[in-house]
């Protein structure tokens, strides 16, 4: 089991390391909210669903109910309605294309390009988020598809976080990188 430390909550981090769908939900939510919020929300969603977090459990939840779960205080995201829909779309994609098993996304990839294409096919996963996801799979999960060396992120990503003590330093590096690349 990979060690994931994207939050200050040990239980949330453990779920991210044990449950690939939790990781993908966190990555789905990882925009316009702090890293800790995005990656602690999968645990809270699991609690609210009352079932282990899976693509099938999310896909089988009535969309209105899923939105309610996202809106429940504290909301799972800054934009709960939009992110409930996005999370459902990711779950639906995984059910439709991978039989509900997110590990087939990387386990079935023929090489690094195929893997990046598979990740980018997830709703809401553009080039940036696909690269971040790919880098997490390489650095945290030890997944090494052919050609991986030239495809990992050359910018700060959550994959660089080795302990919850690193979160603030990561945020500072990411802020500096954003300023330098837009400046």
VMD Tcl script that builds the backbone (N, CA, C; Angstrom):
set m [mol new atoms 549]
animate dup $m
set s [atomselect $m all]
$s set {name element resname resid chain x y z} {
  {N N UNK 1 A 0.849 -1.182 0.000}
  {CA C UNK 1 A 0.000 0.000 0.000}
  {C C UNK 1 A 0.895 1.247 0.000}
  {N N UNK 2 A 0.650 2.145 -0.937}
  {CA C UNK 2 A 1.470 3.359 -0.981}
  {C C UNK 2 A 1.154 4.284 0.194}
  {N N UNK 3 A 2.153 5.027 0.598}
  {CA C UNK 3 A 1.942 6.010 1.651}
  {C C UNK 3 A 1.545 7.330 0.997}
  {N N UNK 4 A 0.330 7.760 1.294}
  {CA C UNK 4 A -0.209 9.008 0.772}
  {C C UNK 4 A -0.423 9.930 1.967}
  {N N UNK 5 A 0.090 11.154 1.876}
  {CA C UNK 5 A 0.009 12.097 2.998}
  {C C UNK 5 A -0.471 13.464 2.519}
  {N N UNK 6 A -1.569 13.478 1.774}
  {CA C UNK 6 A -2.055 14.721 1.182}
  {C C UNK 6 A -2.932 15.530 2.127}
  {N N UNK 7 A -3.221 14.978 3.319}
  {CA C UNK 7 A -4.024 15.693 4.315}
  {C C UNK 7 A -3.332 15.561 5.668}
  {N N UNK 8 A -3.916 16.191 6.682}
  {CA C UNK 8 A -3.414 16.048 8.048}
  {C C UNK 8 A -4.218 14.996 8.805}
  {N N UNK 9 A -5.093 14.286 8.103}
  {CA C UNK 9 A -5.965 13.274 8.689}
  {C C UNK 9 A -5.449 11.890 8.289}
  {N N UNK 10 A -4.964 11.142 9.272}
  {CA C UNK 10 A -4.385 9.826 8.989}
  {C C UNK 10 A -5.388 8.884 8.331}
  {N N UNK 11 A -6.646 8.933 8.764}
  {CA C UNK 11 A -7.655 8.050 8.192}
  {C C UNK 11 A -7.926 8.397 6.720}
  {N N UNK 12 A -7.985 9.685 6.418}
  {CA C UNK 12 A -8.177 10.118 5.020}
  {C C UNK 12 A -6.989 9.691 4.167}
  {N N UNK 13 A -5.779 9.864 4.696}
  {CA C UNK 13 A -4.576 9.459 3.961}
  {C C UNK 13 A -4.551 7.948 3.729}
  {N N UNK 14 A -4.955 7.186 4.733}
  {CA C UNK 14 A -4.980 5.732 4.600}
  {C C UNK 14 A -5.958 5.309 3.506}
  {N N UNK 15 A -7.134 5.935 3.469}
  {CA C UNK 15 A -8.108 5.615 2.432}
  {C C UNK 15 A -7.537 5.918 1.048}
  {N N UNK 16 A -6.852 7.044 0.901}
  {CA C UNK 16 A -6.247 7.406 -0.384}
  {C C UNK 16 A -5.226 6.357 -0.836}
  {N N UNK 17 A -4.479 5.817 0.109}
  {CA C UNK 17 A -3.474 4.815 -0.222}
  {C C UNK 17 A -4.057 3.447 -0.521}
  {N N UNK 18 A -5.169 3.123 0.134}
  {CA C UNK 18 A -5.775 1.794 -0.016}
  {C C UNK 18 A -6.796 1.718 -1.136}
  {N N UNK 19 A -7.428 2.834 -1.454}
  {CA C UNK 19 A -8.576 2.814 -2.350}
  {C C UNK 19 A -8.322 3.718 -3.556}
  {N N UNK 20 A -8.010 3.138 -4.707}
  {CA C UNK 20 A -7.728 3.950 -5.891}
  {C C UNK 20 A -8.889 4.866 -6.295}
  {N N UNK 21 A -10.128 4.463 -6.019}
  {CA C UNK 21 A -11.252 5.335 -6.357}
  {C C UNK 21 A -11.236 6.570 -5.466}
  {N N UNK 22 A -10.857 6.409 -4.215}
  {CA C UNK 22 A -10.747 7.563 -3.316}
  {C C UNK 22 A -9.707 8.545 -3.857}
  {N N UNK 23 A -8.589 8.017 -4.328}
  {CA C UNK 23 A -7.561 8.876 -4.912}
  {C C UNK 23 A -8.116 9.632 -6.112}
  {N N UNK 24 A -8.846 8.941 -6.989}
  {CA C UNK 24 A -9.393 9.604 -8.181}
  {C C UNK 24 A -10.471 10.619 -7.821}
  {N N UNK 25 A -11.248 10.348 -6.773}
  {CA C UNK 25 A -12.226 11.345 -6.315}
  {C C UNK 25 A -11.480 12.576 -5.801}
  {N N UNK 26 A -10.438 12.360 -5.012}
  {CA C UNK 26 A -9.643 13.488 -4.524}
  {C C UNK 26 A -9.058 14.300 -5.663}
  {N N UNK 27 A -8.551 13.614 -6.665}
  {CA C UNK 27 A -7.992 14.321 -7.828}
  {C C UNK 27 A -9.070 15.063 -8.601}
  {N N UNK 28 A -10.251 14.479 -8.677}
  {CA C UNK 28 A -11.377 15.155 -9.330}
  {C C UNK 28 A -11.684 16.465 -8.611}
  {N N UNK 29 A -11.660 16.427 -7.298}
  {CA C UNK 29 A -12.008 17.600 -6.485}
  {C C UNK 29 A -10.857 18.587 -6.337}
  {N N UNK 30 A -9.673 18.195 -6.765}
  {CA C UNK 30 A -8.480 19.010 -6.556}
  {C C UNK 30 A -8.401 20.137 -7.580}
  {N N UNK 31 A -9.265 21.114 -7.387}
  {CA C UNK 31 A -9.207 22.369 -8.128}
  {C C UNK 31 A -10.016 23.396 -7.352}
  {N N UNK 32 A -9.444 24.541 -7.205}
  {CA C UNK 32 A -10.062 25.682 -6.536}
  {C C UNK 32 A -10.392 25.426 -5.069}
  {N N UNK 33 A -9.714 24.441 -4.470}
  {CA C UNK 33 A -9.782 24.205 -3.032}
  {C C UNK 33 A -8.386 23.785 -2.575}
  {N N UNK 34 A -8.081 23.959 -1.292}
  {CA C UNK 34 A -6.778 23.512 -0.796}
  {C C UNK 34 A -6.609 21.997 -0.937}
  {N N UNK 35 A -5.375 21.576 -1.054}
  {CA C UNK 35 A -5.052 20.164 -1.226}
  {C C UNK 35 A -5.683 19.321 -0.114}
  {N N UNK 36 A -5.633 19.799 1.122}
  {CA C UNK 36 A -6.174 19.024 2.239}
  {C C UNK 36 A -7.682 18.822 2.104}
  {N N UNK 37 A -8.386 19.839 1.630}
  {CA C UNK 37 A -9.836 19.742 1.451}
  {C C UNK 37 A -10.171 18.732 0.356}
  {N N UNK 38 A -9.507 18.851 -0.776}
  {CA C UNK 38 A -9.785 17.942 -1.894}
  {C C UNK 38 A -9.571 16.491 -1.499}
  {N N UNK 39 A -8.487 16.218 -0.801}
  {CA C UNK 39 A -8.126 14.835 -0.529}
  {C C UNK 39 A -8.684 14.288 0.779}
  {N N UNK 40 A -9.283 15.132 1.606}
  {CA C UNK 40 A -10.001 14.613 2.779}
  {C C UNK 40 A -11.469 14.345 2.436}
  {N N UNK 41 A -11.956 14.938 1.364}
  {CA C UNK 41 A -13.359 14.771 0.982}
  {C C UNK 41 A -13.737 13.346 0.578}
  {N N UNK 42 A -12.856 12.540 -0.020}
  {CA C UNK 42 A -13.259 11.162 -0.318}
  {C C UNK 42 A -13.671 10.377 0.935}
  {N N UNK 43 A -12.953 10.557 2.034}
  {CA C UNK 43 A -13.327 9.878 3.275}
  {C C UNK 43 A -14.700 10.351 3.740}
  {N N UNK 44 A -14.929 11.647 3.695}
  {CA C UNK 44 A -16.223 12.175 4.117}
  {C C UNK 44 A -17.336 11.696 3.183}
  {N N UNK 45 A -17.066 11.625 1.887}
  {CA C UNK 45 A -18.061 11.108 0.954}
  {C C UNK 45 A -18.373 9.646 1.269}
  {N N UNK 46 A -17.353 8.876 1.562}
  {CA C UNK 46 A -17.581 7.472 1.932}
  {C C UNK 46 A -18.483 7.388 3.161}
  {N N UNK 47 A -18.214 8.207 4.162}
  {CA C UNK 47 A -19.049 8.218 5.375}
  {C C UNK 47 A -20.493 8.565 5.035}
  {N N UNK 48 A -20.672 9.555 4.175}
  {CA C UNK 48 A -22.016 9.996 3.825}
  {C C UNK 48 A -22.755 8.970 2.958}
  {N N UNK 49 A -22.025 8.277 2.101}
  {CA C UNK 49 A -22.640 7.233 1.280}
  {C C UNK 49 A -23.036 6.030 2.125}
  {N N UNK 50 A -22.261 5.790 3.187}
  {CA C UNK 50 A -22.529 4.651 4.052}
  {C C UNK 50 A -22.027 3.338 3.492}
  {N N UNK 51 A -21.288 3.380 2.415}
  {CA C UNK 51 A -20.717 2.198 1.774}
  {C C UNK 51 A -19.256 2.481 1.472}
  {N N UNK 52 A -18.471 1.413 1.260}
  {CA C UNK 52 A -17.099 1.657 0.803}
  {C C UNK 52 A -17.125 2.470 -0.496}
  {N N UNK 53 A -16.214 3.408 -0.600}
  {CA C UNK 53 A -16.170 4.280 -1.773}
  {C C UNK 53 A -15.734 3.478 -2.990}
  {N N UNK 54 A -16.592 3.462 -4.010}
  {CA C UNK 54 A -16.284 2.749 -5.250}
  {C C UNK 54 A -16.957 3.471 -6.401}
  {N N UNK 55 A -16.458 3.194 -7.600}
  {CA C UNK 55 A -17.072 3.790 -8.792}
  {C C UNK 55 A -18.527 3.357 -8.899}
  {N N UNK 56 A -18.802 2.094 -8.626}
  {CA C UNK 56 A -20.178 1.592 -8.725}
  {C C UNK 56 A -21.086 2.243 -7.694}
  {N N UNK 57 A -20.601 2.418 -6.457}
  {CA C UNK 57 A -21.429 3.053 -5.427}
  {C C UNK 57 A -21.784 4.482 -5.823}
  {N N UNK 58 A -20.826 5.205 -6.354}
  {CA C UNK 58 A -21.084 6.587 -6.783}
  {C C UNK 58 A -22.008 6.599 -7.984}
  {N N UNK 59 A -21.716 5.756 -8.981}
  {CA C UNK 59 A -22.521 5.723 -10.204}
  {C C UNK 59 A -23.961 5.302 -9.924}
  {N N UNK 60 A -24.159 4.469 -8.918}
  {CA C UNK 60 A -25.506 3.987 -8.580}
  {C C UNK 60 A -26.277 4.923 -7.656}
  {N N UNK 61 A -25.639 5.992 -7.216}
  {CA C UNK 61 A -26.320 6.962 -6.352}
  {C C UNK 61 A -27.102 7.930 -7.218}
  {N N UNK 62 A -28.346 8.145 -6.853}
  {CA C UNK 62 A -29.191 9.104 -7.567}
  {C C UNK 62 A -28.462 10.450 -7.634}
  {N N UNK 63 A -28.403 11.093 -8.806}
  {CA C UNK 63 A -27.663 12.355 -8.938}
  {C C UNK 63 A -28.111 13.433 -7.949}
  {N N UNK 64 A -29.402 13.529 -7.689}
  {CA C UNK 64 A -29.871 14.526 -6.716}
  {C C UNK 64 A -29.381 14.195 -5.314}
  {N N UNK 65 A -29.375 12.913 -4.980}
  {CA C UNK 65 A -28.881 12.483 -3.667}
  {C C UNK 65 A -27.386 12.756 -3.554}
  {N N UNK 66 A -26.644 12.469 -4.626}
  {CA C UNK 66 A -25.204 12.721 -4.597}
  {C C UNK 66 A -24.935 14.208 -4.394}
  {N N UNK 67 A -25.697 15.052 -5.075}
  {CA C UNK 67 A -25.527 16.489 -4.883}
  {C C UNK 67 A -25.828 16.889 -3.443}
  {N N UNK 68 A -26.853 16.298 -2.857}
  {CA C UNK 68 A -27.169 16.577 -1.443}
  {C C UNK 68 A -25.996 16.194 -0.544}
  {N N UNK 69 A -25.397 15.035 -0.820}
  {CA C UNK 69 A -24.254 14.590 -0.021}
  {C C UNK 69 A -23.080 15.556 -0.148}
  {N N UNK 70 A -22.886 16.106 -1.328}
  {CA C UNK 70 A -21.810 17.078 -1.538}
  {C C UNK 70 A -22.118 18.414 -0.863}
  {N N UNK 71 A -23.388 18.781 -0.800}
  {CA C UNK 71 A -23.781 20.064 -0.196}
  {C C UNK 71 A -23.853 20.018 1.327}
  {N N UNK 72 A -24.090 18.835 1.882}
  {CA C UNK 72 A -24.219 18.690 3.326}
  {C C UNK 72 A -23.040 19.377 4.018}
  {N N UNK 73 A -23.333 20.057 5.117}
  {CA C UNK 73 A -22.289 20.803 5.830}
  {C C UNK 73 A -21.354 19.862 6.571}
  {N N UNK 74 A -20.090 20.065 6.513}
  {CA C UNK 74 A -19.414 20.989 5.619}
  {C C UNK 74 A -19.409 20.431 4.184}
  {N N UNK 75 A -19.633 21.315 3.235}
  {CA C UNK 75 A -19.670 20.916 1.832}
  {C C UNK 75 A -18.347 20.251 1.445}
  {N N UNK 76 A -18.429 19.302 0.534}
  {CA C UNK 76 A -17.233 18.566 0.120}
  {C C UNK 76 A -16.339 19.364 -0.821}
  {N N UNK 77 A -16.877 20.457 -1.350}
  {CA C UNK 77 A -16.101 21.283 -2.276}
  {C C UNK 77 A -16.707 22.680 -2.299}
  {N N UNK 78 A -15.941 23.603 -2.737}
  {CA C UNK 78 A -16.392 24.995 -2.890}
  {C C UNK 78 A -17.583 25.090 -3.855}
  {N N UNK 79 A -17.605 24.209 -4.855}
  {CA C UNK 79 A -18.690 24.149 -5.837}
  {C C UNK 79 A -19.322 22.750 -5.773}
  {N N UNK 80 A -20.129 22.490 -4.753}
  {CA C UNK 80 A -20.603 21.130 -4.518}
  {C C UNK 80 A -21.459 20.545 -5.642}
  {N N UNK 81 A -22.351 21.322 -6.233}
  {CA C UNK 81 A -23.224 20.772 -7.285}
  {C C UNK 81 A -22.397 20.363 -8.497}
  {N N UNK 82 A -21.508 21.239 -8.934}
  {CA C UNK 82 A -20.665 20.948 -10.090}
  {C C UNK 82 A -19.763 19.748 -9.826}
  {N N UNK 83 A -19.185 19.690 -8.649}
  {CA C UNK 83 A -18.255 18.604 -8.350}
  {C C UNK 83 A -18.974 17.284 -8.099}
  {N N UNK 84 A -20.204 17.327 -7.649}
  {CA C UNK 84 A -20.992 16.087 -7.543}
  {C C UNK 84 A -21.208 15.517 -8.939}
  {N N UNK 85 A -21.549 16.383 -9.877}
  {CA C UNK 85 A -21.747 15.944 -11.271}
  {C C UNK 85 A -20.448 15.425 -11.866}
  {N N UNK 86 A -19.356 16.120 -11.623}
  {CA C UNK 86 A -18.055 15.701 -12.165}
  {C C UNK 86 A -17.632 14.364 -11.568}
  {N N UNK 87 A -17.823 14.204 -10.263}
  {CA C UNK 87 A -17.473 12.942 -9.602}
  {C C UNK 87 A -18.314 11.801 -10.163}
  {N N UNK 88 A -19.607 12.058 -10.364}
  {CA C UNK 88 A -20.486 11.038 -10.951}
  {C C UNK 88 A -20.031 10.694 -12.362}
  {N N UNK 89 A -19.626 11.687 -13.134}
  {CA C UNK 89 A -19.178 11.446 -14.506}
  {C C UNK 89 A -17.906 10.590 -14.521}
  {N N UNK 90 A -16.989 10.852 -13.597}
  {CA C UNK 90 A -15.767 10.044 -13.499}
  {C C UNK 90 A -16.137 8.612 -13.129}
  {N N UNK 91 A -17.017 8.458 -12.142}
  {CA C UNK 91 A -17.445 7.114 -11.723}
  {C C UNK 91 A -18.134 6.385 -12.871}
  {N N UNK 92 A -19.021 7.076 -13.575}
  {CA C UNK 92 A -19.712 6.466 -14.716}
  {C C UNK 92 A -18.709 6.008 -15.769}
  {N N UNK 93 A -17.710 6.842 -16.039}
  {CA C UNK 93 A -16.683 6.490 -17.034}
  {C C UNK 93 A -15.940 5.222 -16.609}
  {N N UNK 94 A -15.587 5.152 -15.342}
  {CA C UNK 94 A -14.852 3.979 -14.849}
  {C C UNK 94 A -15.729 2.730 -14.902}
  {N N UNK 95 A -16.998 2.866 -14.590}
  {CA C UNK 95 A -17.917 1.724 -14.690}
  {C C UNK 95 A -18.070 1.307 -16.149}
  {N N UNK 96 A -18.294 2.277 -17.028}
  {CA C UNK 96 A -18.545 1.977 -18.438}
  {C C UNK 96 A -17.324 1.429 -19.182}
  {N N UNK 97 A -16.135 1.936 -18.851}
  {CA C UNK 97 A -14.936 1.569 -19.611}
  {C C UNK 97 A -14.022 0.567 -18.914}
  {N N UNK 98 A -14.132 0.470 -17.575}
  {CA C UNK 98 A -13.202 -0.372 -16.826}
  {C C UNK 98 A -13.900 -1.302 -15.842}
  {N N UNK 99 A -15.193 -1.543 -16.060}
  {CA C UNK 99 A -15.925 -2.469 -15.203}
  {C C UNK 99 A -16.012 -2.030 -13.759}
  {N N UNK 100 A -15.821 -0.738 -13.508}
  {CA C UNK 100 A -15.887 -0.205 -12.147}
  {C C UNK 100 A -14.580 -0.259 -11.382}
  {N N UNK 101 A -13.539 -0.780 -11.996}
  {CA C UNK 101 A -12.253 -0.944 -11.319}
  {C C UNK 101 A -11.240 0.080 -11.829}
  {N N UNK 102 A -10.971 1.121 -11.046}
  {CA C UNK 102 A -10.034 2.151 -11.517}
  {C C UNK 102 A -8.615 1.644 -11.743}
  {N N UNK 103 A -8.228 0.550 -11.097}
  {CA C UNK 103 A -6.862 0.058 -11.294}
  {C C UNK 103 A -6.644 -0.467 -12.710}
  {N N UNK 104 A -7.734 -0.761 -13.424}
  {CA C UNK 104 A -7.609 -1.209 -14.814}
  {C C UNK 104 A -7.119 -0.062 -15.693}
  {N N UNK 105 A -7.359 1.176 -15.266}
  {CA C UNK 105 A -6.881 2.331 -16.027}
  {C C UNK 105 A -5.373 2.222 -16.203}
  {N N UNK 106 A -4.650 2.013 -15.118}
  {CA C UNK 106 A -3.192 1.930 -15.237}
  {C C UNK 106 A -2.716 0.502 -15.455}
  {N N UNK 107 A -3.386 -0.464 -14.878}
  {CA C UNK 107 A -2.968 -1.849 -15.033}
  {C C UNK 107 A -3.092 -2.356 -16.462}
  {N N UNK 108 A -4.027 -1.792 -17.211}
  {CA C UNK 108 A -4.226 -2.231 -18.585}
  {C C UNK 108 A -3.523 -1.384 -19.621}
  {N N UNK 109 A -2.830 -0.355 -19.176}
  {CA C UNK 109 A -2.142 0.538 -20.120}
  {C C UNK 109 A -0.937 -0.159 -20.728}
  {N N UNK 110 A -0.734 0.041 -22.024}
  {CA C UNK 110 A 0.379 -0.605 -22.721}
  {C C UNK 110 A 1.702 0.131 -22.525}
  {N N UNK 111 A 1.647 1.436 -22.294}
  {CA C UNK 111 A 2.847 2.237 -22.073}
  {C C UNK 111 A 2.422 3.570 -21.465}
  {N N UNK 112 A 3.372 4.456 -21.252}
  {CA C UNK 112 A 3.071 5.723 -20.580}
  {C C UNK 112 A 2.140 6.608 -21.399}
  {N N UNK 113 A 2.266 6.614 -22.715}
  {CA C UNK 113 A 1.363 7.420 -23.544}
  {C C UNK 113 A -0.069 6.907 -23.428}
  {N N UNK 114 A -0.236 5.598 -23.496}
  {CA C UNK 114 A -1.562 4.997 -23.353}
  {C C UNK 114 A -2.152 5.340 -21.987}
  {N N UNK 115 A -1.338 5.262 -20.955}
  {CA C UNK 115 A -1.826 5.585 -19.614}
  {C C UNK 115 A -2.269 7.047 -19.528}
  {N N UNK 116 A -1.447 7.949 -20.036}
  {CA C UNK 116 A -1.837 9.362 -20.012}
  {C C UNK 116 A -3.122 9.594 -20.812}
  {N N UNK 117 A -3.268 8.926 -21.931}
  {CA C UNK 117 A -4.501 9.038 -22.722}
  {C C UNK 117 A -5.702 8.526 -21.932}
  {N N UNK 118 A -5.544 7.426 -21.217}
  {CA C UNK 118 A -6.622 6.861 -20.414}
  {C C UNK 118 A -7.012 7.826 -19.294}
  {N N UNK 119 A -6.021 8.412 -18.648}
  {CA C UNK 119 A -6.313 9.355 -17.562}
  {C C UNK 119 A -7.003 10.598 -18.126}
  {N N UNK 120 A -6.493 11.106 -19.240}
  {CA C UNK 120 A -7.092 12.309 -19.838}
  {C C UNK 120 A -8.502 12.074 -20.337}
  {N N UNK 121 A -8.872 10.852 -20.572}
  {CA C UNK 121 A -10.236 10.536 -21.004}
  {C C UNK 121 A -11.236 10.642 -19.852}
  {N N UNK 122 A -10.741 10.684 -18.608}
  {CA C UNK 122 A -11.636 10.862 -17.462}
  {C C UNK 122 A -12.238 12.263 -17.524}
  {N N UNK 123 A -13.542 12.390 -17.287}
  {CA C UNK 123 A -14.173 13.714 -17.329}
  {C C UNK 123 A -13.486 14.697 -16.370}
  {N N UNK 124 A -13.101 15.848 -16.918}
  {CA C UNK 124 A -12.467 16.890 -16.115}
  {C C UNK 124 A -10.972 16.737 -15.937}
  {N N UNK 125 A -10.379 15.696 -16.513}
  {CA C UNK 125 A -8.948 15.465 -16.384}
  {C C UNK 125 A -8.255 15.927 -17.661}
  {N N UNK 126 A -7.839 17.180 -17.658}
  {CA C UNK 126 A -7.087 17.710 -18.783}
  {C C UNK 126 A -5.627 17.313 -18.680}
  {N N UNK 127 A -4.802 17.944 -19.481}
  {CA C UNK 127 A -3.379 17.592 -19.530}
  {C C UNK 127 A -2.693 17.778 -18.175}
  {N N UNK 128 A -2.960 18.896 -17.500}
  {CA C UNK 128 A -2.323 19.165 -16.204}
  {C C UNK 128 A -2.697 18.086 -15.184}
  {N N UNK 129 A -3.996 17.850 -15.015}
  {CA C UNK 129 A -4.449 16.891 -14.005}
  {C C UNK 129 A -4.017 15.470 -14.369}
  {N N UNK 130 A -3.996 15.153 -15.651}
  {CA C UNK 130 A -3.522 13.837 -16.077}
  {C C UNK 130 A -2.046 13.662 -15.726}
  {N N UNK 131 A -1.257 14.709 -15.924}
  {CA C UNK 131 A 0.170 14.639 -15.589}
  {C C UNK 131 A 0.366 14.484 -14.087}
  {N N UNK 132 A -0.423 15.210 -13.297}
  {CA C UNK 132 A -0.347 15.078 -11.835}
  {C C UNK 132 A -0.701 13.650 -11.428}
  {N N UNK 133 A -1.776 13.123 -11.982}
  {CA C UNK 133 A -2.210 11.759 -11.663}
  {C C UNK 133 A -1.135 10.752 -12.055}
  {N N UNK 134 A -0.591 10.894 -13.242}
  {CA C UNK 134 A 0.478 10.024 -13.725}
  {C C UNK 134 A 1.666 10.076 -12.761}
  {N N UNK 135 A 2.032 11.270 -12.341}
  {CA C UNK 135 A 3.185 11.441 -11.445}
  {C C UNK 135 A 2.925 10.784 -10.089}
  {N N UNK 136 A 1.700 10.867 -9.596}
  {CA C UNK 136 A 1.348 10.175 -8.348}
  {C C UNK 136 A 1.505 8.666 -8.532}
  {N N UNK 137 A 1.030 8.151 -9.645}
  {CA C UNK 137 A 1.139 6.709 -9.889}
  {C C UNK 137 A 2.602 6.268 -9.929}
  {N N UNK 138 A 3.467 7.088 -10.504}
  {CA C UNK 138 A 4.891 6.753 -10.575}
  {C C UNK 138 A 5.555 6.911 -9.203}
  {N N UNK 139 A 5.388 8.076 -8.570}
  {CA C UNK 139 A 6.126 8.374 -7.335}
  {C C UNK 139 A 5.549 7.712 -6.088}
  {N N UNK 140 A 4.255 7.571 -6.003}
  {CA C UNK 140 A 3.633 7.042 -4.789}
  {C C UNK 140 A 3.223 5.579 -4.919}
  {N N UNK 141 A 2.814 5.157 -6.104}
  {CA C UNK 141 A 2.366 3.782 -6.300}
  {C C UNK 141 A 3.445 2.904 -6.925}
  {N N UNK 142 A 4.553 3.507 -7.372}
  {CA C UNK 142 A 5.633 2.733 -7.957}
  {C C UNK 142 A 5.315 2.155 -9.323}
  {N N UNK 143 A 4.329 2.716 -9.985}
  {CA C UNK 143 A 3.940 2.217 -11.302}
  {C C UNK 143 A 4.897 2.804 -12.337}
  {N N UNK 144 A 5.474 1.960 -13.167}
  {CA C UNK 144 A 6.487 2.401 -14.125}
  {C C UNK 144 A 6.192 1.885 -15.543}
  {N N UNK 145 A 5.218 2.466 -16.226}
  {CA C UNK 145 A 4.974 2.023 -17.598}
  {C C UNK 145 A 6.131 2.456 -18.506}
  {N N UNK 146 A 6.306 1.750 -19.592}
  {CA C UNK 146 A 7.374 2.084 -20.537}
  {C C UNK 146 A 7.300 3.562 -20.918}
  {N N UNK 147 A 8.441 4.246 -20.833}
  {CA C UNK 147 A 8.530 5.660 -21.197}
  {C C UNK 147 A 8.129 6.627 -20.100}
  {N N UNK 148 A 7.986 6.143 -18.873}
  {CA C UNK 148 A 7.504 7.000 -17.786}
  {C C UNK 148 A 8.453 8.143 -17.451}
  {N N UNK 149 A 9.748 7.931 -17.635}
  {CA C UNK 149 A 10.740 8.917 -17.196}
  {C C UNK 149 A 10.511 10.290 -17.818}
  {N N UNK 150 A 10.140 10.329 -19.063}
  {CA C UNK 150 A 9.967 11.608 -19.733}
  {C C UNK 150 A 8.581 12.211 -19.580}
  {N N UNK 151 A 7.734 11.566 -18.798}
  {CA C UNK 151 A 6.344 12.031 -18.722}
  {C C UNK 151 A 5.906 12.484 -17.336}
  {N N UNK 152 A 6.765 12.307 -16.330}
  {CA C UNK 152 A 6.366 12.791 -15.008}
  {C C UNK 152 A 6.454 14.318 -14.980}
  {N N UNK 153 A 5.712 14.908 -14.074}
  {CA C UNK 153 A 5.636 16.367 -13.989}
  {C C UNK 153 A 6.994 16.977 -13.708}
  {N N UNK 154 A 7.272 18.089 -14.380}
  {CA C UNK 154 A 8.489 18.858 -14.106}
  {C C UNK 154 A 8.130 20.118 -13.330}
  {N N UNK 155 A 7.015 20.057 -12.618}
  {CA C UNK 155 A 6.531 21.151 -11.775}
  {C C UNK 155 A 6.070 20.535 -10.447}
  {N N UNK 156 A 5.904 21.340 -9.405}
  {CA C UNK 156 A 5.488 20.790 -8.111}
  {C C UNK 156 A 4.105 20.150 -8.193}
  {N N UNK 157 A 3.984 18.928 -7.666}
  {CA C UNK 157 A 2.694 18.239 -7.596}
  {C C UNK 157 A 2.518 17.645 -6.209}
  {N N UNK 158 A 1.298 17.240 -5.907}
  {CA C UNK 158 A 1.028 16.588 -4.625}
  {C C UNK 158 A 1.852 15.305 -4.493}
  {N N UNK 159 A 2.285 14.730 -5.595}
  {CA C UNK 159 A 3.120 13.524 -5.539}
  {C C UNK 159 A 4.425 13.784 -4.790}
  {N N UNK 160 A 4.832 15.054 -4.671}
  {CA C UNK 160 A 6.054 15.412 -3.960}
  {C C UNK 160 A 5.871 15.404 -2.439}
  {N N UNK 161 A 4.641 15.339 -1.973}
  {CA C UNK 161 A 4.356 15.373 -0.534}
  {C C UNK 161 A 4.655 14.006 0.059}
  {N N UNK 162 A 5.669 13.962 0.914}
  {CA C UNK 162 A 6.075 12.693 1.521}
  {C C UNK 162 A 5.535 12.502 2.930}
  {N N UNK 163 A 5.123 13.588 3.579}
  {CA C UNK 163 A 4.478 13.504 4.889}
  {C C UNK 163 A 3.562 14.714 5.023}
  {N N UNK 164 A 2.630 14.644 5.953}
  {CA C UNK 164 A 1.709 15.768 6.105}
  {C C UNK 164 A 2.449 17.042 6.518}
  {N N UNK 165 A 3.653 16.903 7.050}
  {CA C UNK 165 A 4.463 18.076 7.384}
  {C C UNK 165 A 4.942 18.814 6.131}
  {N N UNK 166 A 4.910 18.150 4.972}
  {CA C UNK 166 A 5.368 18.743 3.711}
  {C C UNK 166 A 4.306 19.573 2.997}
  {N N UNK 167 A 3.066 19.538 3.463}
  {CA C UNK 167 A 1.967 20.170 2.728}
  {C C UNK 167 A 2.192 21.661 2.543}
  {N N UNK 168 A 2.542 22.370 3.606}
  {CA C UNK 168 A 2.740 23.815 3.489}
  {C C UNK 168 A 3.913 24.157 2.572}
  {N N UNK 169 A 4.988 23.390 2.659}
  {CA C UNK 169 A 6.143 23.628 1.782}
  {C C UNK 169 A 5.747 23.367 0.324}
  {N N UNK 170 A 4.949 22.331 0.084}
  {CA C UNK 170 A 4.465 22.060 -1.272}
  {C C UNK 170 A 3.637 23.237 -1.782}
  {N N UNK 171 A 2.755 23.749 -0.959}
  {CA C UNK 171 A 1.913 24.877 -1.380}
  {C C UNK 171 A 2.765 26.082 -1.750}
  {N N UNK 172 A 3.809 26.327 -0.981}
  {CA C UNK 172 A 4.695 27.454 -1.274}
  {C C UNK 172 A 5.434 27.230 -2.595}
  {N N UNK 173 A 5.938 26.008 -2.827}
  {CA C UNK 173 A 6.622 25.700 -4.088}
  {C C UNK 173 A 5.668 25.841 -5.271}
  {N N UNK 174 A 4.443 25.378 -5.100}
  {CA C UNK 174 A 3.463 25.460 -6.187}
  {C C UNK 174 A 3.126 26.921 -6.478}
  {N N UNK 175 A 2.965 27.723 -5.437}
  {CA C UNK 175 A 2.669 29.151 -5.621}
  {C C UNK 175 A 3.816 29.835 -6.361}
  {N N UNK 176 A 5.053 29.569 -5.947}
  {CA C UNK 176 A 6.220 30.158 -6.608}
  {C C UNK 176 A 6.289 29.737 -8.078}
  {N N UNK 177 A 6.016 28.447 -8.334}
  {CA C UNK 177 A 6.038 27.945 -9.710}
  {C C UNK 177 A 4.971 28.643 -10.558}
  {N N UNK 178 A 3.760 28.790 -10.013}
  {CA C UNK 178 A 2.687 29.455 -10.759}
  {C C UNK 178 A 3.054 30.900 -11.064}
  {N N UNK 179 A 3.598 31.602 -10.074}
  {CA C UNK 179 A 3.995 32.996 -10.268}
  {C C UNK 179 A 5.091 33.106 -11.332}
  {N N UNK 180 A 6.051 32.205 -11.287}
  {CA C UNK 180 A 7.152 32.242 -12.258}
  {C C UNK 180 A 6.682 31.894 -13.679}
  {N N UNK 181 A 5.706 31.008 -13.777}
  {CA C UNK 181 A 5.262 30.605 -15.106}
  {C C UNK 181 A 4.232 31.558 -15.708}
  {N N UNK 182 A 3.632 32.417 -14.892}
  {CA C UNK 182 A 2.684 33.403 -15.430}
  {C C UNK 182 A 3.285 34.808 -15.423}
  {N N UNK 183 A 4.377 34.961 -14.700}
  {CA C UNK 183 A 4.969 36.255 -14.462}
  {C C UNK 183 A 5.628 36.861 -15.595}
}
mol reanalyze $m
mol bondsrecalc $m
mol representation Tube
mol addrep $m
